[in-house]
Amino acid sequence: MNENGRAEGVVDTSPEERRKLASASKEFNCKPPGVSVPPPGSASDGAIRRLQKDYAKMMQDPTDGIRALPNEKNILEWHYCLKGSPDTPFAGGYYWGKVIFKENFPWSPPAITMITPNGRKTTIFLENK
């Protein structure tokens, strides 16, 4: 944690973006089925460094239609929003979810949860091969 009480590596975003993500989180009560969020402060030093680096790269070179932000209190929990691609059935839609990283990321894959438009949760478990 830094002197402001934020998880190391978390860069401030606009209050409006934080408000939208917080509102979506409360509305959908997103808790990935079968996936528990590791407690704040449990991330390995390697995981923190890697997630900080990935977040900095995303902020410097953003991908159109994708926005992801780490939880202010726990860098292992990220929220994302995908914008539906034009000329597809998903055009005009926004799709929200969470990525839960394990304490030893990148050596263990994250779990990705997407909240579908009807409010159902879909969790994808990635495996190391």
N, C-alpha and C positions, 0 to 999 in steps of 0.2 A: 504494500500500500504506500502511496505517496503522502506528502504532507496534507493534501486535501481529502484524504480518506478514500481515494479512488484506487482501483486495482492498477498496478503498474502497467504501463503501455497503453492504457485506454485514453484515447484522444477525445477531447470535448467535441461534441457536435452541437448543432443548433438546438435550442430549447424546444422548438417546434417538432423536430425529428424525434427527440426523446419523448415528448408528450404523445406523439402518434404511436410510437412503439409501446409505450406503457399502456396506452388505452387499448391497443390491440391485444396485448398480453392479458389484461384483466378481462376483456370481452370474451376471449376464447378460452381463458383459464388453461393455457397450454402447459401441460405437464406430460412429457412424452411417456406413452405407455411402456412399462418395462425398463425405463431408463431413469436412473436417479442422477440428479445433478451433483457432481462432486462438490464438497463444501468449499467456500471461499478460502484461499490460502493453501489449498492442498496440491496445487499444480507444481510440478517439478520445475527447476530452473530452466531446463531445456524447453519445456512446453511453453513457459512464459516468454522466453526469448523468441521462439518460433512464431507464436501467436502475435507478439508485438511486431515482428518483422512482416508477417503476412498482412496485418492490419495497416501498417504504414504503407506497404505496397498498394493495397486496395485504395487508400486515400490519395496516393500520388497518381495512380493510373486506374481510375474507376472504369468498370465495365457498364456499358449502357443497359439499363433495365434491371440492374442488380444492386441492392444496397444491403450491407451487413454491418451490424454494430455489436461489439461485446457488451455484456452486462457491466455496468459501472462497478459492481461489487464483486464480480466473479468472472475473470477472463476466460474461464472454461465454458461459459454459457453465452452463446451469440444468438441474436435475432436477425432474421433476414426478410427481405421483401423482394419478390420477383415481379416484374411488369410483364404482362402477356405480350408475346411477339405479334407484330402487325401481320395481317393476312393469315391468321390462324384462328381457330375457335376460341383461343385464350385472349385475343386482342381486347384491350380496354380493361382487362382484369388485373388485380394485384393479388399476389399470393404470398402468404406470410407463414413463417415457420421458425424453428429453432435448430441450432447445431449444438450438440453437447459433446465437448472434447473430454477425453479421459486424462487423468493426471499425468500420464507419461506420453502424451502426444508429442511428437509425430509417430512414435513407435506403435501406438494403438490407434485404430481409426475412430473417427467420431460417429455418433448416431445423429441422423438427420430426420427431423420431424417436420411435416408440412400439414398445415391446417387447410382442409379442403373448403371450397365455397359453402358447403352445407354444414360446416362446423365439425366434421369428422377429422380425426387425427390419423395420419399415416406415418409410421416410423420405418426408416430404412436403416438397417444395421450393416455397416461396411465391415468386411473381414480382411485381415492380413493374409496374403497368399505367399 
